[in-house]
Amino acid sequence: MLKLEPNMGKKDRLIRIIAGVVIVGLGLKFKSWLGLIGLVLIATAVLRWCPAYLPLKMDTREEEEKETPSSS
């Protein structure tokens, strides 16, 4: 079973949320389904977990974030 342990730091999450909102906005403005990509960025930021990081064994959390238990 796939474990959804957070692998995304605060900076990464903030960048994804901003980019996601911009992409969704552009998708709505231009009436393009590509705006859905923004929803993926927002969802991964909210979940604090990116599936693309798994095969790369990436973790963008700071050391302090790794030590504290997740509260959400």
C-alpha positions as CSV (number, residue, x, y, z in Angstrom):
1,M,0.0,0.0,0.0
2,L,1.2,3.5,-0.9
3,K,2.1,5.6,2.2
4,L,1.4,9.3,1.9
5,E,4.2,10.5,4.1
6,P,4.7,14.3,3.5
7,N,7.6,14.9,1.1
8,M,7.0,18.6,0.4
9,G,8.4,21.6,2.3
10,K,6.7,24.9,3.0
11,K,8.5,26.8,0.2
12,D,7.6,24.1,-2.3
13,R,4.0,24.1,-1.2
14,L,3.7,27.9,-1.5
15,I,5.2,27.9,-5.0
16,R,2.8,25.2,-6.1
17,I,-0.2,27.0,-4.7
18,I,0.7,30.3,-6.4
19,A,1.5,28.5,-9.7
20,G,-1.7,26.4,-9.4
21,V,-3.9,29.4,-8.9
22,V,-2.3,31.3,-11.8
23,I,-2.6,28.2,-14.1
24,V,-6.3,27.7,-13.1
25,G,-7.0,31.4,-13.7
26,L,-5.4,31.3,-17.2
27,G,-7.3,28.1,-18.0
28,L,-10.5,29.8,-17.1
29,K,-9.6,33.0,-19.0
30,F,-8.7,31.2,-22.2
31,K,-11.3,28.5,-21.7
32,S,-8.7,25.7,-21.8
33,W,-8.8,22.3,-20.1
34,L,-5.1,22.8,-19.5
35,G,-6.1,24.9,-16.5
36,L,-6.8,21.5,-14.8
37,I,-3.0,21.1,-14.4
38,G,-3.2,23.9,-11.8
39,L,-5.6,21.8,-9.8
40,V,-3.0,19.1,-9.6
41,L,-0.5,21.5,-8.3
42,I,-2.9,22.8,-5.7
43,A,-3.9,19.3,-4.6
44,T,-0.3,18.1,-4.1
45,A,0.4,21.3,-2.1
46,V,-2.6,20.7,0.2
47,L,-1.7,17.0,0.6
48,R,2.0,17.9,1.2
49,W,2.8,14.9,-1.0
50,C,4.0,14.7,-4.6
51,P,3.9,11.3,-6.3
52,A,6.6,12.4,-8.8
53,Y,9.1,12.7,-5.9
54,L,8.8,9.0,-5.0
55,P,10.9,7.5,-7.8
56,L,13.4,10.3,-7.4
57,K,13.5,9.8,-3.6
58,M,13.1,13.6,-3.2
59,D,12.0,15.4,0.0
60,T,11.9,19.2,0.0
61,R,11.1,19.5,3.7
62,E,13.5,21.3,6.0
63,E,15.0,19.3,8.8
64,E,12.7,21.0,11.4
65,E,9.7,19.9,9.4
66,K,10.8,16.3,9.3
67,E,11.2,16.1,13.0
68,T,7.7,17.4,13.9
69,P,4.7,15.1,13.5
70,S,2.2,16.1,10.8
71,S,-0.8,18.0,12.3
72,S,-3.1,17.8,9.2
